[in-house]
Amino acid sequence: MTNPALRKTARSLPIALLRARETVMGPVRDMLAASDVNEQKWRVLRVLDESGPLDQSLLAERACLQLPSLTRILRAMEGQGLVTRATDPGDRRRSIVTISDAGLAVLDAHAEQSAAIFARLEARFGVERMNQLLDLLEDLTRTDPRG
């Protein structure tokens, strides 16, 4: 029995986004499998490399992680020497995270392979369509479905 109020799963946005995520992230996970860095740690490193030192809350938002998850991930990353955390001197309640030289080395070690993964995806999908997709997804993130 099919509920007519529900879209077919083939045209369901949440399911389509999950399928697309797997298409993109599968090769990235394969790339990272040889290192001690998973996709969440990779995102943290990428965000810190791009933005510089960040407050944990802002880092969680930009890396698409829940703050409690980020706290656990950062503990592991500190143990690996990939990041450092320091108390913000202006607000002792805040913690500022900085990528370390070891974290930069991880990015450098995978940069060429990562670029090749996305170049292949872009070649198959098309540069113009990829840019359009990114623009549409950015627009979608600014839309609140709750009204």
C-alpha positions as CSV (number, residue, x, y, z in Angstrom):
1,M,0.0,0.0,0.0
2,T,1.4,3.3,-1.0
3,N,0.5,6.5,0.9
4,P,-0.4,9.1,-1.8
5,A,0.9,11.9,0.4
6,L,4.4,10.5,0.2
7,R,6.7,11.0,-2.8
8,K,8.1,8.0,-4.5
9,T,11.5,7.3,-3.1
10,A,13.0,7.7,-6.6
11,R,12.0,11.4,-6.4
12,S,12.4,12.0,-2.6
13,L,14.8,14.8,-2.0
14,P,16.3,13.3,1.3
15,I,16.9,10.0,-0.4
16,A,18.3,11.7,-3.6
17,L,20.7,13.8,-1.4
18,L,21.9,10.6,0.4
19,R,22.5,8.8,-2.9
20,A,24.4,11.8,-4.2
21,R,26.4,12.0,-1.0
22,E,27.5,8.4,-1.4
23,T,28.4,9.0,-5.0
24,V,30.7,11.8,-3.9
25,M,32.0,10.5,-0.6
26,G,32.6,6.9,-1.6
27,P,35.8,7.7,-3.5
28,V,36.9,10.1,-0.7
29,R,36.4,7.4,1.9
30,D,38.5,5.1,-0.2
31,M,41.2,7.7,-0.5
32,L,41.3,8.3,3.3
33,A,41.2,4.6,4.2
34,A,45.0,4.4,4.1
35,S,45.3,7.1,6.7
36,D,44.1,7.7,10.2
37,V,41.7,10.3,9.0
38,N,38.0,9.7,8.4
39,E,35.7,12.0,6.5
40,Q,34.7,14.0,9.6
41,K,38.4,14.7,10.4
42,W,39.0,15.5,6.8
43,R,36.3,18.1,6.8
44,V,37.7,19.6,10.0
45,L,41.1,19.9,8.5
46,R,39.8,21.3,5.3
47,V,37.7,24.0,7.1
48,L,40.7,25.0,9.4
49,D,43.0,25.1,6.4
50,E,40.6,27.4,4.5
51,S,39.6,29.7,7.4
52,G,42.4,29.6,9.9
53,P,41.9,29.1,13.6
54,L,38.2,28.9,14.6
55,D,36.0,28.8,17.7
56,Q,34.7,25.3,18.2
57,S,31.0,26.3,17.6
58,L,31.8,28.0,14.3
59,L,34.0,25.0,13.3
60,A,31.2,22.6,14.0
61,E,28.8,24.6,11.9
62,R,31.3,25.0,8.9
63,A,32.3,21.3,9.1
64,C,28.7,20.1,9.3
65,L,29.1,18.4,12.6
66,Q,27.2,18.5,15.9
67,L,29.1,20.2,18.6
68,P,29.3,17.2,20.9
69,S,30.6,15.0,18.0
70,L,33.1,17.7,17.1
71,T,34.4,17.7,20.7
72,R,35.0,14.0,20.6
73,I,36.6,14.2,17.2
74,L,38.9,17.0,18.3
75,R,40.0,15.0,21.3
76,A,41.2,12.3,18.9
77,M,42.7,14.8,16.4
78,E,44.7,16.4,19.2
79,G,46.0,12.9,20.2
80,Q,47.1,12.4,16.6
81,G,48.7,15.8,16.6
82,L,46.5,17.1,13.8
83,V,45.1,20.1,15.6
84,T,45.7,22.2,18.7
85,R,43.1,23.8,21.0
86,A,43.6,26.8,23.2
87,T,41.4,28.8,25.5
88,D,40.4,32.1,23.9
89,P,42.1,34.8,26.1
90,G,39.2,37.2,25.5
91,D,36.5,34.6,26.5
92,R,37.8,31.8,28.7
93,R,34.6,29.7,27.9
94,R,35.6,29.5,24.2
95,S,38.1,27.1,22.7
96,I,40.0,28.1,19.5
97,V,41.1,25.2,17.2
98,T,44.1,25.5,14.9
99,I,45.4,23.1,12.3
100,S,48.9,21.8,13.1
101,D,51.8,21.1,10.7
102,A,50.9,17.4,10.9
103,G,47.3,18.3,9.9
104,L,48.6,20.3,6.9
105,A,50.8,17.4,5.9
106,V,47.7,15.1,5.8
107,L,46.0,17.6,3.5
108,D,49.1,17.8,1.3
109,A,49.4,14.0,1.2
110,H,45.9,13.7,-0.2
111,A,45.5,16.9,-2.2
112,E,46.4,15.5,-5.6
113,Q,44.2,12.5,-5.2
114,S,41.3,14.5,-3.9
115,A,41.6,16.9,-6.8
116,A,41.7,13.9,-9.2
117,I,38.5,12.5,-7.7
118,F,36.6,15.7,-8.2
119,A,38.1,16.3,-11.6
120,R,36.7,12.9,-12.7
121,L,33.3,13.7,-11.2
122,E,33.3,17.1,-12.8
123,A,34.3,15.6,-16.2
124,R,31.5,13.1,-16.1
125,F,28.9,15.5,-14.8
126,G,30.0,18.7,-16.5
127,V,31.6,21.8,-15.1
128,E,28.6,24.0,-15.8
129,R,26.2,21.5,-14.3
130,M,28.5,21.0,-11.3
131,N,28.5,24.8,-10.7
132,Q,24.7,24.9,-11.1
133,L,24.3,22.1,-8.7
134,L,26.5,23.8,-6.1
135,D,24.6,27.1,-6.6
136,L,21.3,25.3,-6.2
137,L,22.4,23.4,-3.1
138,E,23.7,26.7,-1.6
139,D,20.3,28.2,-2.3
140,L,18.5,25.2,-0.7
141,T,20.5,25.6,2.5
142,R,19.1,29.1,2.9
143,T,15.6,27.8,2.6
144,D,13.7,26.9,5.9
145,P,11.2,24.1,5.1
146,R,9.5,24.8,8.4
147,G,8.1,28.0,7.0
